[in-house]
Amino acid sequence: MFVDRAKITIKAGDGGDGAVSFHREKYVAAGGPDGGDGGRGGDVIFQVDDNFSTLIDFRYKRKYVAERGQNGSSRNCTGKSAPPLIIKVPRGTIVRDAKTGRIMADMSTDEPKILAKGGRGGKGNVHFATSTRQIPKFAKPGFQGESFEVTLELKLLADVGLVGYPNVGKSTLISVVSAAKPKIANYHFTTLTPVLGVVRMDEERSFVMADIPGLIEGAGDGVGLGHEFLRHVERCRLIVHVVDVSGIEGRDPKNDFEIINAELAKFNEELALRPQIVAANKSDMATEEQIEAFRSFIEEKEIPFFCISAATTQGTSELMDKVSEVLETLPPIKEYEPEPIPQQELDDMAGAGKRFEIFLEEGIYYVEAPWLEPIMRTVDPDDYSSLQYFQRVLINSGIIAKLEEMGVNEGDTVNLEGFEFDFVY
């Protein structure tokens, strides 16, 4: 099955928590804190693998989570950083942020791309010792790894795209000029998935050609296969427009040419402006008048015209010579640059880590702040310095100010992510 679109969730590993530990050794008095830092969480890395040709694997597994960093331990030992999670995709896959549509990476080269960074490890209690706080009983939790819902979109890397009505001979053409062996039959929509073939001109010159199926009048409205596979032409440097010049199926080749170009423009206006070469196929079944009338029509538009018969290979070598010649004058295959994160999204991300909600219910102030949960795990409620640290977090985050704004009084109950305490000024 050819699958060229998928949606998955990627989550980098969280950083390990810092350790709360104190040095204990015989004959060593007041050894002091020695809790080590947590390890870094694993990154999520995308890498091209040419053994893959579709995105079908992502239909069955949709969530990819990297490992968490190891917690710190005693004797100033830093936790082990987690290995990266490597996700292999076919060459030509574009990764987008599902929420905004922003392009995050174009997987067209062998260079691996980090798309979600692992969280840093938390600091151990050794970092919080001061002259006035010599036995800190708290440490910092690890930072959360980045998480995204992304869409994967495969756009095949081909130099030349074959477009045209079904059954005009595109599959036959690619089969005689390359080693590709598509299914060929005398009915519409024989080709149901894009077919790639490498055309070798000589030892040093070759190019990739793609047979794009399913384009007919009304494709933009879902007729036939719709625009389902036209994304695979978007990277093509050159379009070879194959037309049945014989009109054996009762269609006018001029009308076919105009309709297909209109559908290309409907899908992507830039695609309609791409350089074209017209291949008038099935010329062995056409009259001289039909061929000359169509030749005049195309040459008036200043588009290169070739009369061919893919079934008998007549004119195919001359067509490929022209294709190779034109390709040498065109820029390389289009690569999509990653798009910067919009400022609004950056602002949202910056504020997301400190967001909270407070509501009053039956005399209890409920504070919802999920980011506080890992911090609370490291706080010792029986230790004064640890509580001081926690209080500073509440003040700096604005939670205390919001409670006071809502009219909290001394002695009122505050529920913080399930942990209840009496408010004290």
Secondary structure in CASP SS format (residue, H / E / C, confidence):
PFRMAT SS
TARGET T0000
AUTHOR 0000-0000-0000
METHOD secondary structure of the structure
MODEL  1
M C 1.00
F C 1.00
V C 1.00
D C 1.00
R E 1.00
A E 1.00
K E 1.00
I E 1.00
T E 1.00
I E 1.00
K E 1.00
A C 1.00
G C 1.00
D C 1.00
G C 1.00
G C 1.00
D C 1.00
G C 1.00
A C 1.00
V C 1.00
S C 1.00
F E 1.00
H C 1.00
R C 1.00
E E 1.00
K C 1.00
Y C 1.00
V E 1.00
A C 1.00
A C 1.00
G C 1.00
G C 1.00
P E 1.00
D C 1.00
G C 1.00
G C 1.00
D C 1.00
G C 1.00
G C 1.00
R C 1.00
G C 1.00
G C 1.00
D C 1.00
V E 1.00
I E 1.00
F E 1.00
Q E 1.00
V E 1.00
D C 1.00
D C 1.00
N C 1.00
F C 1.00
S C 1.00
T C 1.00
L C 1.00
I H 1.00
D H 1.00
F H 1.00
R H 1.00
Y C 1.00
K C 1.00
R C 1.00
K E 1.00
Y E 1.00
V E 1.00
A C 1.00
E C 1.00
R C 1.00
G C 1.00
Q C 1.00
N C 1.00
G C 1.00
S E 1.00
S C 1.00
R C 1.00
N C 1.00
C E 1.00
T C 1.00
G C 1.00
K C 1.00
S C 1.00
A C 1.00
P C 1.00
P C 1.00
L E 1.00
I E 1.00
I E 1.00
K E 1.00
V E 1.00
P C 1.00
R C 1.00
G C 1.00
T E 1.00
I E 1.00
V E 1.00
R E 1.00
D E 1.00
A C 1.00
K C 1.00
T C 1.00
G C 1.00
R C 1.00
I E 1.00
M E 1.00
A E 1.00
D E 1.00
M E 1.00
S C 1.00
T C 1.00
D C 1.00
E C 1.00
P C 1.00
K E 1.00
I E 1.00
L E 1.00
A E 1.00
K C 1.00
G C 1.00
G C 1.00
R C 1.00
G C 1.00
G C 1.00
K C 1.00
G C 1.00
N H 1.00
V H 1.00
H H 1.00
F H 1.00
A C 1.00
T C 1.00
S C 1.00
T C 1.00
R C 1.00
Q C 1.00
I C 1.00
P C 1.00
K C 1.00
F C 1.00
A C 1.00
K C 1.00
P C 1.00
G C 1.00
F C 1.00
Q C 1.00
G C 1.00
E C 1.00
S E 1.00
F E 1.00
E E 1.00
V E 1.00
T E 1.00
L E 1.00
E E 1.00
L E 1.00
K C 1.00
L C 1.00
L C 1.00
A C 1.00
D C 1.00
V E 1.00
G E 1.00
L E 1.00
V E 1.00
G C 1.00
Y C 1.00
P C 1.00
N C 1.00
V C 1.00
G C 1.00
K H 1.00
S H 1.00
T H 1.00
L H 1.00
I H 1.00
S H 1.00
V H 1.00
V H 1.00
S C 1.00
A C 1.00
A C 1.00
K C 1.00
P C 1.00
K C 1.00
I C 1.00
A C 1.00
N C 1.00
Y C 1.00
H C 1.00
F C 1.00
T C 1.00
T C 1.00
L C 1.00
T C 1.00
P C 1.00
V E 1.00
L E 1.00
G E 1.00
V E 1.00
V E 1.00
R E 1.00
M C 1.00
D C 1.00
E C 1.00
E C 1.00
R C 1.00
S E 1.00
F E 1.00
V E 1.00
M E 1.00
A E 1.00
D E 1.00
I C 1.00
P C 1.00
G C 1.00
L C 1.00
I C 1.00
E C 1.00
G C 1.00
A H 1.00
G H 1.00
D H 1.00
G C 1.00
V C 1.00
G C 1.00
L C 1.00
G C 1.00
H C 1.00
E C 1.00
F C 1.00
L H 1.00
R H 1.00
H H 1.00
V H 1.00
E C 1.00
R C 1.00
C C 1.00
R C 1.00
L E 1.00
I E 1.00
V E 1.00
H E 1.00
V E 1.00
V E 1.00
D E 1.00
V C 1.00
S C 1.00
G C 1.00
I C 1.00
E C 1.00
G C 1.00
R C 1.00
D C 1.00
P H 1.00
K H 1.00
N H 1.00
D H 1.00
F H 1.00
E H 1.00
I H 1.00
I H 1.00
N H 1.00
A H 1.00
E H 1.00
L H 1.00
A H 1.00
K H 1.00
F H 1.00
N C 1.00
E H 1.00
E H 1.00
L H 1.00
A H 1.00
L C 1.00
R C 1.00
P C 1.00
Q E 1.00
I E 1.00
V E 1.00
A E 1.00
A E 1.00
N E 1.00
K C 1.00
S H 1.00
D H 1.00
M H 1.00
A C 1.00
T C 1.00
E H 1.00
E H 1.00
Q H 1.00
I H 1.00
E H 1.00
A H 1.00
F H 1.00
R H 1.00
S H 1.00
F H 1.00
I H 1.00
E H 1.00
E C 1.00
K C 1.00
E C 1.00
I C 1.00
P C 1.00
F E 1.00
F E 1.00
C E 1.00
I C 1.00
S E 1.00
A C 1.00
A C 1.00
T C 1.00
T C 1.00
Q E 1.00
G C 1.00
T H 1.00
S H 1.00
E H 1.00
L H 1.00
M H 1.00
D H 1.00
K H 1.00
V H 1.00
S H 1.00
E H 1.00
V H 1.00
L H 1.00
E C 1.00
T C 1.00
L C 1.00
P C 1.00
P C 1.00
I C 1.00
K C 1.00
E C 1.00
Y C 1.00
E C 1.00
P C 1.00
E C 1.00
P C 1.00
I C 1.00
P C 1.00
Q H 1.00
Q H 1.00
E H 1.00
L H 1.00
D H 1.00
D H 1.00
M H 1.00
A H 1.00
G H 1.00
A H 1.00
G C 1.00
K C 1.00
R C 1.00
F C 1.00
E E 1.00
I E 1.00
F E 1.00
L E 1.00
E E 1.00
E C 1.00
G C 1.00
I E 1.00
Y E 1.00
Y E 1.00
V E 1.00
E E 1.00
A C 1.00
P H 1.00
W H 1.00
L H 1.00
E H 1.00
P H 1.00
I H 1.00
M H 1.00
R H 1.00
T C 1.00
V C 1.00
D C 1.00
P C 1.00
D C 1.00
D C 1.00
Y H 1.00
S H 1.00
S H 1.00
L H 1.00
Q H 1.00
Y H 1.00
F H 1.00
Q H 1.00
R H 1.00
V H 1.00
L H 1.00
I H 1.00
N H 1.00
S H 1.00
G C 1.00
I H 1.00
I H 1.00
A H 1.00
K H 1.00
L H 1.00
E H 1.00
E H 1.00
M C 1.00
G C 1.00
V C 1.00
N C 1.00
E C 1.00
G C 1.00
D C 1.00
T E 1.00
V E 1.00
N E 1.00
L E 1.00
E C 1.00
G C 1.00
F E 1.00
E E 1.00
F E 1.00
D E 1.00
F C 1.00
V C 1.00
Y C 1.00
END
